[in-house]
Amino acid sequence: MSKRLVAVLAVPVVWIAAGGCATKKFVRTSVDPVSRQTAELDKRTAENTRAIEQLDEKTQRDISRVGEKAGAADARAVDASRQATEALTKTGQAIEKADGARTLAESSLARAGQVERLIENLDNFRISSTKTVYFGFDKSALNDESRQELDQLGRSLSSQRRYVVEVQGFTDSTGSVDYNYTLSGRRASSVVRYLTTQHNIPVYRIHTLGLGKDLPAQGADRAETRKLSRRVELKIYTPTEAAQTTASAPTSLPSN
């Protein structure tokens, strides 16, 4: 081969080699920075993604805490509402009780005023009639005869406007002092109960006292004295101008 042919063939080879070096250099100067930027971008994207995920987790925790606090606040609000309702109910009940107590107090004051006015005029009252009912031995229950006597008295008082009834219970001498005081009180209470329930005589017009065996009756003998002592005496007081100072209702005799 001639030297000229070799020279001609060597030129393309040199050109190709030079072109290859230029391509590698272009790649290094152009493509590699882009790759590095892409990697950096991917890295930053991953970091941002993790940050967003962490922010989401924190946000969810905050929302959960807020929800729990809101639920607790709602529960407290419901409890406060219930307590307020109960307080209002109790207040209403207290007001009703207060109104009832005030009404009762006003009624009591009115009655007290009536009694006071009556007591102030007691000096102007005199005995207008009397009645005596008798009881069996160690008994405090009314018998038929006693009820008839009290019915007669109740009918006579139904037409009266101003009067006071004094009821005194007695016993015979049998038994202890304390027991006879109690028994005489029961006898007087039986009379009062009958007059108030059967004849609507106001309780404030009645004054009751149990005297036991302190004031025995007077009989012809010991047995009669004991019978007459088992009694309740009723005295009717009316104003002086209406009193019948000499009148006395007949009394029933004790049963044998």
Long-range contacts (C-beta under 8 A, 24 or more apart in sequence): 111-204, 114-204, 115-204, 118-164, 118-204, 118-205, 121-239, 122-164, 122-237, 124-239, 124-240, 125-164, 125-237, 125-238, 125-239, 125-240, 125-243, 126-237, 126-238, 126-239, 126-240, 126-243, 126-245, 127-235, 127-236, 127-237, 127-243, 127-245, 128-163, 128-236, 128-237, 128-238, 128-242, 128-243, 128-244, 128-245, 128-247, 129-153, 129-156, 129-235, 129-236, 129-244, 129-247, 129-248, 129-249, 130-233, 130-234, 130-235, 130-236, 130-248, 130-249, 130-251, 131-233, 131-234, 131-236, 131-249, 131-251, 132-231, 132-232, 132-233, 132-234, 132-251, 132-252, 133-191, 133-231, 133-232, 133-234, 133-252, 134-227, 134-228, 134-230, 134-231, 134-252, 134-253, 134-254, 134-255, 135-187, 135-230, 135-231, 135-232, 136-230, 136-255, 137-172, 137-174, 137-230, 138-174, 138-175, 138-183, 139-230, 140-183, 140-186, 140-187, 140-189, 140-190, 141-190, 142-190, 142-191, 142-194, 143-255, 145-252, 145-255, 146-191, 146-252, 147-194, 148-252, 149-251, 149-252, 150-191, 150-194, 150-195, 150-198, 150-199, 151-198, 151-199, 152-249, 153-195, 153-234, 153-236, 153-249, 154-195, 154-198, 154-199, 154-201, 155-199, 156-249, 157-199, 157-201, 157-236, 158-199, 160-238, 162-238, 162-239, 162-242, 163-205, 163-236, 163-237, 163-238, 164-205, 164-206, 164-207, 164-236, 164-237, 164-238, 165-195, 165-201, 165-205, 165-206, 165-207, 165-234, 165-235, 165-236, 165-237, 166-206, 166-207, 166-209, 166-234, 166-235, 166-236, 166-237, 167-191, 167-192, 167-206, 167-207, 167-208, 167-209, 167-232, 167-233, 167-234, 168-208, 168-209, 168-210, 168-211, 168-232, 168-233, 168-234, 168-235, 169-208, 169-209, 169-210, 169-211, 169-231, 169-232, 170-211, 170-212, 170-213, 170-214, 170-215, 170-216, 170-217, 170-229, 170-230, 170-231, 170-232, 170-233, 171-212, 171-213, 171-229, 171-230, 172-213, 172-216, 172-225, 172-226, 172-227, 172-229, 172-230, 173-213, 173-216, 173-226, 173-229, 174-226, 175-213, 177-212, 177-213, 180-212, 180-213, 181-210, 181-211, 181-212, 182-210, 183-210, 183-212, 184-210, 184-211, 184-212, 184-213, 185-210, 186-210, 187-230, 187-231, 187-232, 188-232, 190-232, 191-232, 191-234, 227-254, 227-256, 228-254, 230-254
